[in-house]
Amino acid sequence: MKISPIIVALDFPDASGALSVADRLAPDGCALKVGKELFTAEGPALVRELAGRGFRVFLDLKFHDIPNTVAQACAAATRLGVWMLNVHASGGRAMLRAAREAVDRTATATGRPRPHLIAVTVLTSLRASDLAETGVADPPETQVLRLATLARSQGIDGVVCSSREATALRAACGPQFLLVTPGIRPAGTDTHDQARVATPAEARAAGADFLVIGRPITQAPDPQAALESIQRTLGRNA
């Protein structure tokens, strides 16, 4: 069965807000993203609760540390039963390899499905001037391609990227490499704190596999209706 490309970002400070939205969404219509704020407040119990309701859960904690520490964190996330998790590609070759091996080993040992392991390239809030301040002289598109190529070489399943880089990444990394695109805003909505944004249809047309969408769904009076409205804009590509 074809799964929905939409990942709803549960950017809430506690479980009550997140579960209130989850109560009004159909598990077969989207995955749910749990990020740093929500996970820090509520821990793994919330992830288990959402998974128990039938949702695919993307644990968005962007692990970035020495290889052994990241490997242990990825193993713990795999035991938790998440559908997708991520690390920072800028952690380097050894860290990426350790993360991949930990996920594979843990999934095999526990008999769980192997979660998608993806890498963060350049945050969608960053512009070229921001990268320059960190010592990266290249524009975001060049740095994204560099980090994605490194991640792919270590067996990482895909990357988080802006829709602006999706076409080049698809060409460079092939059709099986997952592209997860945040910064998605339906036409006519506020871009908030994202610098590199696209509409859902634009992102899918550029080659994105999954679209991370938060406030346009979670702050809508009817989150399920908002989700279905976005799905209609994707048509057959959904």
C-alpha positions, 0 to 999 in steps of 0.5 A: 500500500502506498503511504502518505508523503506527509509528515505532520510536525508535532511542535508542541511543548507537551503531550496534551497539545500533541495528542490533541492533534493526533486525536484528530488525524487518521494514522493512514493519512500521515506520519508524525514528527516528534522533535527536541522540545516535545521529546525532552518534555515527554520522553519515549512514552509519548513516542510509544503512545503515538506508535501504539495508535498506528502512526509512523513516527519520525524521531527528529533529534538530529543526533550529532556526537562522537560515533559511539554516542550516536550509535547508542542513541540510534540503537535506543531509537530503533528499540523504541520502534520509530519509523524514521530517525536522523543524524547530522551529516556533518558529524562525519564519515565514522559517525555516519557509519556507526549510526548505520551499523547500530540501526541495522544490528539493533533491528536484526537483534530485536526483530523490528522493522529497520527504521529509515536513517536519514541525515540532516544536511543544511538546516532550512533556516540557514542562508549563505551568509549564515554558513559563511559565519561557520567557515563554509564559503560555499552556498547552501546548495553546494554544501547540501550536495557534499554532505548528502554524497558523504551520507549516501557513501555510508549507507544512509537512506536519505537526507533532510533537504530544502526543495531547492536542492531536491532536483540536484540531489535526486540526480546525484544520489539516485531514485532510492535515496530518500529526500525529506523536505521541511519548510513546506508551506501551502500557497498563501500561508506564513513562512514563519522562521523558514528561509527556504520554503516551497508549496507541497506540490512544488516540493513533490515536483522537485523530487521530495519523497516526504514533506514535513508540514507543521503549523498549517495542519496543527494550528488549523481549526480542523487538522484532518481537513487541512491535511486532506486539503493539502493531499488534494493539491498533490493529486495523483502524486500523493 
